[in-house]
C-alpha cells in the first residue's frame, strides 16, 4: 500500500499542465475552440443545437457503426457548422 501511495505522489509531481496558447479567448470557458480565422466554434455549436442533438442521439450506444449509421446526421451538422 505504501508503494502505491509513493508511486501516485511521484506521478503527480511529473504531470505538467501546458500553458494556454495565446489564441484563447478571454472569458470563454472553451476559448481554445476559436480558430485563427476568428470563427467561434462554441457559438457555431449553439446555433446548430438541433443538428448536434440529432447527431448525439444517433451516436448513442454505437461504437464502430457511427461511421455509416450516422452519416446523414453528421453531414447535416457539418453543413450547418460551415454556414456559421
PDB file of N, CA, C and O in Angstrom:
ATOM      1  N   UNK A   1       0.809  -1.187   0.000  1.00  0.00           N
ATOM      2  CA  UNK A   1       0.000   0.000   0.000  1.00  0.00           C
ATOM      3  C   UNK A   1       0.857   1.257   0.000  1.00  0.00           C
ATOM      4  O   UNK A   1       0.529   2.246  -0.655  1.00  0.00           O
ATOM      5  N   UNK A   2       1.953   1.207   0.739  1.00  0.00           N
ATOM      6  CA  UNK A   2       2.849   2.361   0.807  1.00  0.00           C
ATOM      7  C   UNK A   2       3.517   2.600  -0.536  1.00  0.00           C
ATOM      8  O   UNK A   2       3.779   3.740  -0.917  1.00  0.00           O
ATOM      9  N   UNK A   3       3.792   1.507  -1.254  1.00  0.00           N
ATOM     10  CA  UNK A   3       4.426   1.654  -2.572  1.00  0.00           C
ATOM     11  C   UNK A   3       3.488   2.326  -3.561  1.00  0.00           C
ATOM     12  O   UNK A   3       3.921   3.118  -4.399  1.00  0.00           O
ATOM     13  N   UNK A   4       2.196   2.008  -3.461  1.00  0.00           N
ATOM     14  CA  UNK A   4       1.202   2.612  -4.342  1.00  0.00           C
ATOM     15  C   UNK A   4       1.102   4.107  -4.068  1.00  0.00           C
ATOM     16  O   UNK A   4       1.049   4.907  -5.002  1.00  0.00           O
ATOM     17  N   UNK A   5       1.077   4.487  -2.805  1.00  0.00           N
ATOM     18  CA  UNK A   5       0.997   5.900  -2.450  1.00  0.00           C
ATOM     19  C   UNK A   5       2.235   6.647  -2.921  1.00  0.00           C
ATOM     20  O   UNK A   5       2.135   7.775  -3.404  1.00  0.00           O
ATOM     21  N   UNK A   6       3.395   6.027  -2.784  1.00  0.00           N
ATOM     22  CA  UNK A   6       4.632   6.664  -3.232  1.00  0.00           C
ATOM     23  C   UNK A   6       4.636   6.827  -4.747  1.00  0.00           C
ATOM     24  O   UNK A   6       5.078   7.856  -5.259  1.00  0.00           O
ATOM     25  N   UNK A   7       4.148   5.824  -5.465  1.00  0.00           N
ATOM     26  CA  UNK A   7       4.083   5.898  -6.919  1.00  0.00           C
ATOM     27  C   UNK A   7       3.111   6.981  -7.373  1.00  0.00           C
ATOM     28  O   UNK A   7       3.395   7.722  -8.315  1.00  0.00           O
ATOM     29  N   UNK A   8       1.964   7.073  -6.700  1.00  0.00           N
ATOM     30  CA  UNK A   8       0.988   8.115  -7.053  1.00  0.00           C
ATOM     31  C   UNK A   8       1.551   9.511  -6.844  1.00  0.00           C
ATOM     32  O   UNK A   8       1.362  10.388  -7.687  1.00  0.00           O
ATOM     33  N   UNK A   9       2.240   9.728  -5.730  1.00  0.00           N
ATOM     34  CA  UNK A   9       2.800  11.055  -5.484  1.00  0.00           C
ATOM     35  C   UNK A   9       3.896  11.363  -6.487  1.00  0.00           C
ATOM     36  O   UNK A   9       4.045  12.517  -6.889  1.00  0.00           O
ATOM     37  N   UNK A  10       4.659  10.379  -6.899  1.00  0.00           N
ATOM     38  CA  UNK A  10       5.699  10.586  -7.908  1.00  0.00           C
ATOM     39  C   UNK A  10       5.081  10.942  -9.254  1.00  0.00           C
ATOM     40  O   UNK A  10       5.580  11.815  -9.964  1.00  0.00           O
ATOM     41  N   UNK A  11       3.984  10.256  -9.603  1.00  0.00           N
ATOM     42  CA  UNK A  11       3.320  10.526 -10.874  1.00  0.00           C
ATOM     43  C   UNK A  11       2.707  11.925 -10.882  1.00  0.00           C
ATOM     44  O   UNK A  11       2.765  12.612 -11.902  1.00  0.00           O
ATOM     45  N   UNK A  12       2.122  12.359  -9.763  1.00  0.00           N
ATOM     46  CA  UNK A  12       1.534  13.690  -9.689  1.00  0.00           C
ATOM     47  C   UNK A  12       2.584  14.771  -9.868  1.00  0.00           C
ATOM     48  O   UNK A  12       2.308  15.815 -10.460  1.00  0.00           O
ATOM     49  N   UNK A  13       3.780  14.532  -9.362  1.00  0.00           N
ATOM     50  CA  UNK A  13       4.824  15.543  -9.493  1.00  0.00           C
ATOM     51  C   UNK A  13       5.353  15.622 -10.918  1.00  0.00           C
ATOM     52  O   UNK A  13       5.936  16.637 -11.299  1.00  0.00           O
ATOM     53  N   UNK A  14       5.163  14.577 -11.710  1.00  0.00           N
ATOM     54  CA  UNK A  14       5.668  14.565 -13.071  1.00  0.00           C
ATOM     55  C   UNK A  14       4.678  15.116 -14.084  1.00  0.00           C
ATOM     56  O   UNK A  14       5.055  15.430 -15.213  1.00  0.00           O
ATOM     57  N   UNK A  15       3.421  15.236 -13.692  1.00  0.00           N
ATOM     58  CA  UNK A  15       2.401  15.737 -14.606  1.00  0.00           C
ATOM     59  C   UNK A  15       2.528  17.247 -14.715  1.00  0.00           C
ATOM     60  O   UNK A  15       2.551  17.960 -13.712  1.00  0.00           O
ATOM     61  N   UNK A  16       2.608  17.710 -15.930  1.00  0.00           N
ATOM     62  CA  UNK A  16       2.711  19.156 -16.165  1.00  0.00           C
ATOM     63  C   UNK A  16       1.571  19.600 -17.062  1.00  0.00           C
ATOM     64  O   UNK A  16       1.318  18.997 -18.105  1.00  0.00           O
ATOM     65  N   UNK A  17       0.906  20.626 -16.664  1.00  0.00           N
ATOM     66  CA  UNK A  17      -0.183  21.190 -17.443  1.00  0.00           C
ATOM     67  C   UNK A  17       0.397  22.275 -18.327  1.00  0.00           C
ATOM     68  O   UNK A  17       1.040  23.198 -17.827  1.00  0.00           O
ATOM     69  N   UNK A  18       0.182  22.184 -19.650  1.00  0.00           N
ATOM     70  CA  UNK A  18       0.761  23.186 -20.535  1.00  0.00           C
ATOM     71  C   UNK A  18       0.110  24.552 -20.350  1.00  0.00           C
ATOM     72  O   UNK A  18      -1.053  24.660 -19.963  1.00  0.00           O
ATOM     73  N   UNK A  19       0.872  25.563 -20.629  1.00  0.00           N
ATOM     74  CA  UNK A  19       0.351  26.929 -20.557  1.00  0.00           C
ATOM     75  C   UNK A  19      -0.657  27.131 -21.684  1.00  0.00           C
ATOM     76  O   UNK A  19      -0.486  26.571 -22.767  1.00  0.00           O
ATOM     77  N   UNK A  20      -1.700  27.917 -21.449  1.00  0.00           N
ATOM     78  CA  UNK A  20      -2.685  28.137 -22.509  1.00  0.00           C
ATOM     79  C   UNK A  20      -2.089  28.925 -23.667  1.00  0.00           C
ATOM     80  O   UNK A  20      -1.298  29.843 -23.449  1.00  0.00           O
ATOM     81  N   UNK A  21      -2.462  28.576 -24.896  1.00  0.00           N
ATOM     82  CA  UNK A  21      -1.950  29.313 -26.042  1.00  0.00           C
ATOM     83  C   UNK A  21      -2.480  30.740 -26.075  1.00  0.00           C
ATOM     84  O   UNK A  21      -3.497  31.054 -25.458  1.00  0.00           O
ATOM     85  N   UNK A  22      -1.792  31.575 -26.787  1.00  0.00           N
ATOM     86  CA  UNK A  22      -2.174  32.990 -26.866  1.00  0.00           C
ATOM     87  C   UNK A  22      -3.477  33.188 -27.622  1.00  0.00           C
ATOM     88  O   UNK A  22      -4.069  34.265 -27.544  1.00  0.00           O
ATOM     89  N   UNK A  23      -3.941  32.175 -28.354  1.00  0.00           N
ATOM     90  CA  UNK A  23      -5.165  32.319 -29.146  1.00  0.00           C
ATOM     91  C   UNK A  23      -6.431  32.096 -28.341  1.00  0.00           C
ATOM     92  O   UNK A  23      -7.527  32.256 -28.878  1.00  0.00           O
ATOM     93  N   UNK A  24      -6.318  31.731 -27.069  1.00  0.00           N
ATOM     94  CA  UNK A  24      -7.503  31.517 -26.252  1.00  0.00           C
ATOM     95  C   UNK A  24      -8.260  32.823 -26.080  1.00  0.00           C
ATOM     96  O   UNK A  24      -7.656  33.880 -25.897  1.00  0.00           O
ATOM     97  N   UNK A  25      -9.562  32.747 -26.139  1.00  0.00           N
ATOM     98  CA  UNK A  25     -10.377  33.934 -25.929  1.00  0.00           C
ATOM     99  C   UNK A  25     -10.571  34.133 -24.441  1.00  0.00           C
ATOM    100  O   UNK A  25     -10.862  33.184 -23.713  1.00  0.00           O
ATOM    101  N   UNK A  26     -10.415  35.338 -24.000  1.00  0.00           N
ATOM    102  CA  UNK A  26     -10.599  35.623 -22.579  1.00  0.00           C
ATOM    103  C   UNK A  26     -12.076  35.581 -22.235  1.00  0.00           C
ATOM    104  O   UNK A  26     -12.921  36.051 -22.997  1.00  0.00           O
ATOM    105  N   UNK A  27     -12.373  35.015 -21.080  1.00  0.00           N
ATOM    106  CA  UNK A  27     -13.742  34.946 -20.609  1.00  0.00           C
ATOM    107  C   UNK A  27     -14.515  33.763 -21.141  1.00  0.00           C
ATOM    108  O   UNK A  27     -15.652  33.538 -20.726  1.00  0.00           O
ATOM    109  N   UNK A  28     -13.933  33.002 -22.045  1.00  0.00           N
ATOM    110  CA  UNK A  28     -14.619  31.849 -22.591  1.00  0.00           C
ATOM    111  C   UNK A  28     -14.074  30.586 -21.955  1.00  0.00           C
ATOM    112  O   UNK A  28     -12.863  30.367 -21.914  1.00  0.00           O
ATOM    113  N   UNK A  29     -14.971  29.770 -21.465  1.00  0.00           N
ATOM    114  CA  UNK A  29     -14.539  28.533 -20.825  1.00  0.00           C
ATOM    115  C   UNK A  29     -13.911  27.597 -21.850  1.00  0.00           C
ATOM    116  O   UNK A  29     -12.982  26.858 -21.525  1.00  0.00           O
ATOM    117  N   UNK A  30     -14.402  27.622 -23.066  1.00  0.00           N
ATOM    118  CA  UNK A  30     -13.868  26.794 -24.135  1.00  0.00           C
ATOM    119  C   UNK A  30     -13.157  27.671 -25.160  1.00  0.00           C
ATOM    120  O   UNK A  30     -13.340  27.500 -26.365  1.00  0.00           O
ATOM    121  N   UNK A  31     -12.364  28.589 -24.690  1.00  0.00           N
ATOM    122  CA  UNK A  31     -11.717  29.550 -25.560  1.00  0.00           C
ATOM    123  C   UNK A  31     -10.784  28.941 -26.571  1.00  0.00           C
ATOM    124  O   UNK A  31     -10.539  29.540 -27.618  1.00  0.00           O
ATOM    125  N   UNK A  32     -10.256  27.772 -26.294  1.00  0.00           N
ATOM    126  CA  UNK A  32      -9.346  27.152 -27.249  1.00  0.00           C
ATOM    127  C   UNK A  32     -10.079  26.655 -28.472  1.00  0.00           C
ATOM    128  O   UNK A  32      -9.438  26.203 -29.421  1.00  0.00           O
ATOM    129  N   UNK A  33     -11.403  26.721 -28.488  1.00  0.00           N
ATOM    130  CA  UNK A  33     -12.176  26.314 -29.647  1.00  0.00           C
ATOM    131  C   UNK A  33     -12.436  27.481 -30.581  1.00  0.00           C
ATOM    132  O   UNK A  33     -13.436  27.479 -31.297  1.00  0.00           O
ATOM    133  N   UNK A  34     -11.600  28.433 -30.591  1.00  0.00           N
ATOM    134  CA  UNK A  34     -11.703  29.538 -31.541  1.00  0.00           C
ATOM    135  C   UNK A  34     -10.489  29.457 -32.442  1.00  0.00           C
ATOM    136  O   UNK A  34      -9.357  29.534 -31.965  1.00  0.00           O
ATOM    137  N   UNK A  35     -10.705  29.304 -33.711  1.00  0.00           N
ATOM    138  CA  UNK A  35      -9.562  29.148 -34.597  1.00  0.00           C
ATOM    139  C   UNK A  35      -9.009  30.507 -35.007  1.00  0.00           C
ATOM    140  O   UNK A  35      -9.540  31.549 -34.622  1.00  0.00           O
ATOM    141  N   UNK A  36      -7.946  30.483 -35.784  1.00  0.00           N
ATOM    142  CA  UNK A  36      -7.245  31.714 -36.132  1.00  0.00           C
ATOM    143  C   UNK A  36      -8.049  32.610 -37.066  1.00  0.00           C
ATOM    144  O   UNK A  36      -7.746  33.798 -37.174  1.00  0.00           O
ATOM    145  N   UNK A  37      -9.069  32.075 -37.748  1.00  0.00           N
ATOM    146  CA  UNK A  37      -9.870  32.898 -38.646  1.00  0.00           C
ATOM    147  C   UNK A  37     -10.932  33.693 -37.895  1.00  0.00           C
ATOM    148  O   UNK A  37     -11.668  34.469 -38.505  1.00  0.00           O
ATOM    149  N   UNK A  38     -11.021  33.510 -36.583  1.00  0.00           N
ATOM    150  CA  UNK A  38     -11.971  34.264 -35.793  1.00  0.00           C
ATOM    151  C   UNK A  38     -13.312  33.583 -35.621  1.00  0.00           C
ATOM    152  O   UNK A  38     -14.221  34.155 -35.020  1.00  0.00           O
ATOM    153  N   UNK A  39     -13.455  32.367 -36.139  1.00  0.00           N
ATOM    154  CA  UNK A  39     -14.706  31.633 -36.003  1.00  0.00           C
ATOM    155  C   UNK A  39     -14.812  31.111 -34.576  1.00  0.00           C
ATOM    156  O   UNK A  39     -13.921  30.410 -34.096  1.00  0.00           O
ATOM    157  N   UNK A  40     -15.885  31.448 -33.915  1.00  0.00           N
ATOM    158  CA  UNK A  40     -16.121  30.981 -32.556  1.00  0.00           C
ATOM    159  C   UNK A  40     -16.909  29.684 -32.645  1.00  0.00           C
ATOM    160  O   UNK A  40     -18.106  29.695 -32.931  1.00  0.00           O
ATOM    161  N   UNK A  41     -16.239  28.575 -32.400  1.00  0.00           N
ATOM    162  CA  UNK A  41     -16.843  27.266 -32.556  1.00  0.00           C
ATOM    163  C   UNK A  41     -17.964  27.061 -31.538  1.00  0.00           C
ATOM    164  O   UNK A  41     -18.974  26.431 -31.851  1.00  0.00           O
ATOM    165  N   UNK A  42     -17.797  27.580 -30.344  1.00  0.00           N
ATOM    166  CA  UNK A  42     -18.827  27.428 -29.318  1.00  0.00           C
ATOM    167  C   UNK A  42     -20.122  28.103 -29.776  1.00  0.00           C
ATOM    168  O   UNK A  42     -21.202  27.532 -29.628  1.00  0.00           O
ATOM    169  N   UNK A  43     -20.022  29.296 -30.323  1.00  0.00           N
ATOM    170  CA  UNK A  43     -21.205  29.999 -30.817  1.00  0.00           C
ATOM    171  C   UNK A  43     -21.822  29.256 -32.001  1.00  0.00           C
ATOM    172  O   UNK A  43     -23.045  29.195 -32.126  1.00  0.00           O
ATOM    173  N   UNK A  44     -20.978  28.690 -32.873  1.00  0.00           N
ATOM    174  CA  UNK A  44     -21.498  27.929 -34.006  1.00  0.00           C
ATOM    175  C   UNK A  44     -22.242  26.687 -33.533  1.00  0.00           C
ATOM    176  O   UNK A  44     -23.290  26.347 -34.083  1.00  0.00           O
ATOM    177  N   UNK A  45     -21.712  26.009 -32.523  1.00  0.00           N
ATOM    178  CA  UNK A  45     -22.390  24.826 -31.988  1.00  0.00           C
ATOM    179  C   UNK A  45     -23.715  25.193 -31.325  1.00  0.00           C
ATOM    180  O   UNK A  45     -24.682  24.434 -31.396  1.00  0.00           O
ATOM    181  N   UNK A  46     -23.757  26.356 -30.683  1.00  0.00           N
ATOM    182  CA  UNK A  46     -25.014  26.792 -30.074  1.00  0.00           C
ATOM    183  C   UNK A  46     -26.071  27.066 -31.135  1.00  0.00           C
ATOM    184  O   UNK A  46     -27.248  26.765 -30.935  1.00  0.00           O
ATOM    185  N   UNK A  47     -25.656  27.633 -32.255  1.00  0.00           N
ATOM    186  CA  UNK A  47     -26.628  27.939 -33.305  1.00  0.00           C
ATOM    187  C   UNK A  47     -27.087  26.676 -34.037  1.00  0.00           C
ATOM    188  O   UNK A  47     -28.158  26.672 -34.644  1.00  0.00           O
ATOM    189  N   UNK A  48     -26.295  25.615 -33.985  1.00  0.00           N
ATOM    190  CA  UNK A  48     -26.660  24.347 -34.623  1.00  0.00           C
ATOM    191  C   UNK A  48     -27.056  23.309 -33.576  1.00  0.00           C
ATOM    192  O   UNK A  48     -26.782  22.119 -33.738  1.00  0.00           O
ATOM    193  N   UNK A  49     -27.692  23.759 -32.518  1.00  0.00           N
ATOM    194  CA  UNK A  49     -28.013  22.888 -31.385  1.00  0.00           C
ATOM    195  C   UNK A  49     -28.891  21.703 -31.786  1.00  0.00           C
ATOM    196  O   UNK A  49     -28.675  20.591 -31.304  1.00  0.00           O
ATOM    197  N   UNK A  50     -29.874  21.921 -32.658  1.00  0.00           N
ATOM    198  CA  UNK A  50     -30.768  20.838 -33.065  1.00  0.00           C
ATOM    199  C   UNK A  50     -30.015  19.757 -33.831  1.00  0.00           C
ATOM    200  O   UNK A  50     -30.231  18.566 -33.610  1.00  0.00           O
ATOM    201  N   UNK A  51     -29.133  20.175 -34.730  1.00  0.00           N
ATOM    202  CA  UNK A  51     -28.336  19.212 -35.503  1.00  0.00           C
ATOM    203  C   UNK A  51     -27.382  18.449 -34.593  1.00  0.00           C
ATOM    204  O   UNK A  51     -27.156  17.254 -34.785  1.00  0.00           O
ATOM    205  N   UNK A  52     -26.823  19.138 -33.603  1.00  0.00           N
ATOM    206  CA  UNK A  52     -25.934  18.478 -32.630  1.00  0.00           C
ATOM    207  C   UNK A  52     -26.705  17.425 -31.840  1.00  0.00           C
ATOM    208  O   UNK A  52     -26.199  16.330 -31.595  1.00  0.00           O
ATOM    209  N   UNK A  53     -27.923  17.760 -31.447  1.00  0.00           N
ATOM    210  CA  UNK A  53     -28.736  16.822 -30.679  1.00  0.00           C
ATOM    211  C   UNK A  53     -29.079  15.589 -31.514  1.00  0.00           C
ATOM    212  O   UNK A  53     -29.027  14.465 -31.015  1.00  0.00           O
ATOM    213  N   UNK A  54     -29.433  15.802 -32.795  1.00  0.00           N
ATOM    214  CA  UNK A  54     -29.756  14.671 -33.669  1.00  0.00           C
ATOM    215  C   UNK A  54     -28.554  13.754 -33.841  1.00  0.00           C
ATOM    216  O   UNK A  54     -28.687  12.531 -33.799  1.00  0.00           O
ATOM    217  N   UNK A  55     -27.387  14.344 -34.034  1.00  0.00           N
ATOM    218  CA  UNK A  55     -26.172  13.539 -34.200  1.00  0.00           C
ATOM    219  C   UNK A  55     -25.843  12.794 -32.903  1.00  0.00           C
ATOM    220  O   UNK A  55     -25.455  11.626 -32.941  1.00  0.00           O
ATOM    221  N   UNK A  56     -25.993  13.457 -31.772  1.00  0.00           N
ATOM    222  CA  UNK A  56     -25.699  12.821 -30.487  1.00  0.00           C
ATOM    223  C   UNK A  56     -26.660  11.663 -30.219  1.00  0.00           C
ATOM    224  O   UNK A  56     -26.246  10.624 -29.703  1.00  0.00           O
ATOM    225  N   UNK A  57     -27.930  11.832 -30.563  1.00  0.00           N
ATOM    226  CA  UNK A  57     -28.893  10.749 -30.378  1.00  0.00           C
ATOM    227  C   UNK A  57     -28.571   9.563 -31.274  1.00  0.00           C
ATOM    228  O   UNK A  57     -28.749   8.413 -30.875  1.00  0.00           O
ATOM    229  N   UNK A  58     -28.099   9.840 -32.485  1.00  0.00           N
ATOM    230  CA  UNK A  58     -27.738   8.765 -33.406  1.00  0.00           C
ATOM    231  C   UNK A  58     -26.516   7.998 -32.907  1.00  0.00           C
ATOM    232  O   UNK A  58     -26.456   6.775 -33.036  1.00  0.00           O
ATOM    233  N   UNK A  59     -25.550   8.703 -32.345  1.00  0.00           N
ATOM    234  CA  UNK A  59     -24.311   8.056 -31.913  1.00  0.00           C
ATOM    235  C   UNK A  59     -24.442   7.357 -30.564  1.00  0.00           C
ATOM    236  O   UNK A  59     -23.545   6.614 -30.164  1.00  0.00           O
ATOM    237  N   UNK A  60     -25.535   7.583 -29.868  1.00  0.00           N
ATOM    238  CA  UNK A  60     -25.726   6.967 -28.550  1.00  0.00           C
ATOM    239  C   UNK A  60     -25.711   5.450 -28.680  1.00  0.00           C
ATOM    240  O   UNK A  60     -26.420   4.888 -29.514  1.00  0.00           O
ATOM    241  N   UNK A  61     -24.909   4.790 -27.861  1.00  0.00           N
ATOM    242  CA  UNK A  61     -24.769   3.342 -27.808  1.00  0.00           C
ATOM    243  C   UNK A  61     -24.216   2.737 -29.098  1.00  0.00           C
ATOM    244  O   UNK A  61     -24.503   1.580 -29.406  1.00  0.00           O
ATOM    245  N   UNK A  62     -23.440   3.491 -29.844  1.00  0.00           N
ATOM    246  CA  UNK A  62     -22.772   2.963 -31.032  1.00  0.00           C
ATOM    247  C   UNK A  62     -21.274   3.178 -30.873  1.00  0.00           C
ATOM    248  O   UNK A  62     -20.832   4.101 -30.189  1.00  0.00           O
ATOM    249  N   UNK A  63     -20.515   2.323 -31.508  1.00  0.00           N
ATOM    250  CA  UNK A  63     -19.064   2.491 -31.479  1.00  0.00           C
ATOM    251  C   UNK A  63     -18.549   2.536 -32.909  1.00  0.00           C
ATOM    252  O   UNK A  63     -18.237   3.607 -33.428  1.00  0.00           O
ATOM    253  N   UNK A  64     -18.462   1.392 -33.536  1.00  0.00           N
ATOM    254  CA  UNK A  64     -17.891   1.325 -34.878  1.00  0.00           C
ATOM    255  C   UNK A  64     -18.888   1.703 -35.963  1.00  0.00           C
ATOM    256  O   UNK A  64     -18.493   2.190 -37.022  1.00  0.00           O
ATOM    257  N   UNK A  65     -20.161   1.489 -35.716  1.00  0.00           N
ATOM    258  CA  UNK A  65     -21.160   1.739 -36.749  1.00  0.00           C
ATOM    259  C   UNK A  65     -21.514   3.212 -36.897  1.00  0.00           C
ATOM    260  O   UNK A  65     -22.329   3.559 -37.752  1.00  0.00           O
ATOM    261  N   UNK A  66     -20.930   4.078 -36.098  1.00  0.00           N
ATOM    262  CA  UNK A  66     -21.211   5.514 -36.213  1.00  0.00           C
ATOM    263  C   UNK A  66     -20.882   6.019 -37.609  1.00  0.00           C
ATOM    264  O   UNK A  66     -21.596   6.861 -38.154  1.00  0.00           O
ATOM    265  N   UNK A  67     -19.799   5.503 -38.187  1.00  0.00           N
ATOM    266  CA  UNK A  67     -19.323   5.990 -39.481  1.00  0.00           C
ATOM    267  C   UNK A  67     -20.372   5.863 -40.576  1.00  0.00           C
ATOM    268  O   UNK A  67     -20.502   6.769 -41.400  1.00  0.00           O
ATOM    269  N   UNK A  68     -21.115   4.781 -40.610  1.00  0.00           N
ATOM    270  CA  UNK A  68     -22.101   4.626 -41.666  1.00  0.00           C
ATOM    271  C   UNK A  68     -23.534   4.820 -41.187  1.00  0.00           C
ATOM    272  O   UNK A  68     -24.396   5.197 -41.981  1.00  0.00           O
ATOM    273  N   UNK A  69     -23.808   4.575 -39.920  1.00  0.00           N
ATOM    274  CA  UNK A  69     -25.181   4.700 -39.432  1.00  0.00           C
ATOM    275  C   UNK A  69     -25.593   6.152 -39.240  1.00  0.00           C
ATOM    276  O   UNK A  69     -26.769   6.487 -39.385  1.00  0.00           O
ATOM    277  N   UNK A  70     -24.642   7.011 -38.916  1.00  0.00           N
ATOM    278  CA  UNK A  70     -24.962   8.413 -38.622  1.00  0.00           C
ATOM    279  C   UNK A  70     -24.394   9.368 -39.670  1.00  0.00           C
ATOM    280  O   UNK A  70     -24.169  10.546 -39.391  1.00  0.00           O
ATOM    281  N   UNK A  71     -24.170   8.858 -40.861  1.00  0.00           N
ATOM    282  CA  UNK A  71     -23.560   9.681 -41.909  1.00  0.00           C
ATOM    283  C   UNK A  71     -24.430  10.873 -42.279  1.00  0.00           C
ATOM    284  O   UNK A  71     -23.911  11.975 -42.458  1.00  0.00           O
ATOM    285  N   UNK A  72     -25.728  10.685 -42.396  1.00  0.00           N
ATOM    286  CA  UNK A  72     -26.601  11.794 -42.802  1.00  0.00           C
ATOM    287  C   UNK A  72     -26.692  12.855 -41.710  1.00  0.00           C
ATOM    288  O   UNK A  72     -26.711  14.049 -42.009  1.00  0.00           O
ATOM    289  N   UNK A  73     -26.748  12.430 -40.444  1.00  0.00           N
ATOM    290  CA  UNK A  73     -26.791  13.388 -39.339  1.00  0.00           C
ATOM    291  C   UNK A  73     -25.491  14.179 -39.251  1.00  0.00           C
ATOM    292  O   UNK A  73     -25.505  15.386 -39.004  1.00  0.00           O
ATOM    293  N   UNK A  74     -24.360  13.488 -39.455  1.00  0.00           N
ATOM    294  CA  UNK A  74     -23.075  14.175 -39.422  1.00  0.00           C
ATOM    295  C   UNK A  74     -22.958  15.169 -40.564  1.00  0.00           C
ATOM    296  O   UNK A  74     -22.457  16.279 -40.383  1.00  0.00           O
ATOM    297  N   UNK A  75     -23.421  14.768 -41.736  1.00  0.00           N
ATOM    298  CA  UNK A  75     -23.361  15.662 -42.896  1.00  0.00           C
ATOM    299  C   UNK A  75     -24.207  16.913 -42.657  1.00  0.00           C
ATOM    300  O   UNK A  75     -23.786  18.021 -42.986  1.00  0.00           O
ATOM    301  N   UNK A  76     -25.388  16.737 -42.090  1.00  0.00           N
ATOM    302  CA  UNK A  76     -26.249  17.894 -41.806  1.00  0.00           C
ATOM    303  C   UNK A  76     -25.607  18.812 -40.775  1.00  0.00           C
ATOM    304  O   UNK A  76     -25.663  20.034 -40.918  1.00  0.00           O
ATOM    305  N   UNK A  77     -24.997  18.240 -39.737  1.00  0.00           N
ATOM    306  CA  UNK A  77     -24.311  19.045 -38.726  1.00  0.00           C
ATOM    307  C   UNK A  77     -23.121  19.780 -39.340  1.00  0.00           C
ATOM    308  O   UNK A  77     -22.899  20.956 -39.052  1.00  0.00           O
ATOM    309  N   UNK A  78     -22.369  19.096 -40.174  1.00  0.00           N
ATOM    310  CA  UNK A  78     -21.213  19.708 -40.814  1.00  0.00           C
ATOM    311  C   UNK A  78     -21.628  20.878 -41.710  1.00  0.00           C
ATOM    312  O   UNK A  78     -20.975  21.922 -41.699  1.00  0.00           O
ATOM    313  N   UNK A  79     -22.696  20.720 -42.478  1.00  0.00           N
ATOM    314  CA  UNK A  79     -23.176  21.801 -43.336  1.00  0.00           C
ATOM    315  C   UNK A  79     -23.648  22.998 -42.512  1.00  0.00           C
ATOM    316  O   UNK A  79     -23.421  24.148 -42.890  1.00  0.00           O
ATOM    317  N   UNK A  80     -24.300  22.724 -41.395  1.00  0.00           N
ATOM    318  CA  UNK A  80     -24.755  23.805 -40.517  1.00  0.00           C
ATOM    319  C   UNK A  80     -23.563  24.568 -39.951  1.00  0.00           C
ATOM    320  O   UNK A  80     -23.575  25.798 -39.898  1.00  0.00           O
ATOM    321  N   UNK A  81     -22.535  23.839 -39.527  1.00  0.00           N
ATOM    322  CA  UNK A  81     -21.353  24.489 -38.956  1.00  0.00           C
ATOM    323  C   UNK A  81     -20.586  25.275 -40.013  1.00  0.00           C
ATOM    324  O   UNK A  81     -20.013  26.319 -39.701  1.00  0.00           O
ATOM    325  N   UNK A  82     -20.563  24.807 -41.232  1.00  0.00           N
ATOM    326  CA  UNK A  82     -19.858  25.523 -42.305  1.00  0.00           C
ATOM    327  C   UNK A  82     -20.523  26.855 -42.620  1.00  0.00           C
ATOM    328  O   UNK A  82     -19.854  27.805 -43.027  1.00  0.00           O
ATOM    329  N   UNK A  83     -21.846  26.927 -42.431  1.00  0.00           N
ATOM    330  CA  UNK A  83     -22.548  28.189 -42.688  1.00  0.00           C
ATOM    331  C   UNK A  83     -22.253  29.257 -41.654  1.00  0.00           C
ATOM    332  O   UNK A  83     -22.457  30.444 -41.907  1.00  0.00           O
ATOM    333  N   UNK A  84     -21.775  28.841 -40.486  1.00  0.00           N
ATOM    334  CA  UNK A  84     -21.530  29.801 -39.407  1.00  0.00           C
ATOM    335  C   UNK A  84     -20.267  30.539 -39.609  1.00  0.00           C
ATOM    336  O   UNK A  84     -19.910  31.387 -38.791  1.00  0.00           O
TER     337      UNK A  84
END
